[in-house]
Amino acid sequence: MLIQAIQLPDFNEMLLTLKGQFPNYSVYTSYSIPQKSIIVRKSATVGAQITVHDNEILVDACCPNLFVSALIGCISTILPPYHNFEMKITDFLKKKYN
């Protein structure tokens, strides 16, 4: 999901905000290439990746476990647990930054 942000947050500010909003989930920085992103992990197989660039916040469903991710691949984004979690994170970020 793509969110057009009126005012983009600082990366560290967004990381702390997500940690505060979702205390029961693991929230951490992923130093992916070409830019770092934030991973919000609900479980070993369900998560969301948040990337901030230009005037946009991009939220993608992901599998935070690399081994499981290789097995599940693209199919994960159409399964209900992944899509529902992506929407939960997107809805929060829309309310906060849009």
N, C-alpha and C positions, 0 to 999 in steps of 0.2 A: 504494500500500500504506500502511496506517495502522499505526503502532507506538505502543502504549501504553508510555510511559516511566515508570519508577519515580521517577527523578530527572532532570529535564530539564537538559540541558547549557546553558551559556552559549553564545550564538550564535557568538562569536569562537572559543571553545574548540572547538566542533563544526567550524568552518571549518578550523582548524589541524589537528584530528584527521583530517579527510577529506583534506587536502593530504598529510599524512604517510602515510596508508593507501593512497592512490592517487596516487603521485608521477608516474605516466606519463600522467595525465589532467589537464585544466585544471579547477581548482576555484576558483570565484569567487563573489562576492556579486552577487545580482540585486536591484535596488531596485524590485521590483514593488509594485503597490498591491493590497491595503491594507497589506501588510507585506513586508519584505525576505525573500529566500530564498537558498539556496545552490544553485548549478548545478555539477554534476559532468559535464564534457563529455568523452566518449570520442572523438568525432569531430565533424565539422561537422554531421552529421545524427543522431547518437545521444548522448543525455544523460539526466540525471535531475535533477529539481528537488526540493529538500528544504526544507520549511517547518516551523517549530517554533511551536506555539501551545498554550496550556492545558497539558494533560498528554499531548500527542500530537506525534509526528513524522510528517509526511506526505511520502511519497516518490512522485513521479509521473514516469513516463517522459516525456521531452520531446525536442524537436528544438531545440538551442540556436541554430541559425541562423534568424533571423527570416524571411528570404526563403523558405528551404526549408520552414520550419514552415508558412508560409501555403499552400504547395503540398501538403504531406503531410497537414496537419490531423489530425483525430482518428484516422485509420487507423494512424498510427504506433504507437499504444499496443497494437495487437493483433499487430504484426509481431514475429517472434522476436528480432531484435537489440535492440529497445527493451525488450521484456518481460524478456529475460535480463539486460540491464544494470540495469534497475530492481530485479530480484531480488538481484543482486550487491550493490548499495548497501544495500538493505533488510536483507539477511542480516547485513552488517557492523554496521549501526546497531542491530539487535536484540541482537546479541552484546555490543555496547559499552554500550548504554543501557537495556536491559530486564532 
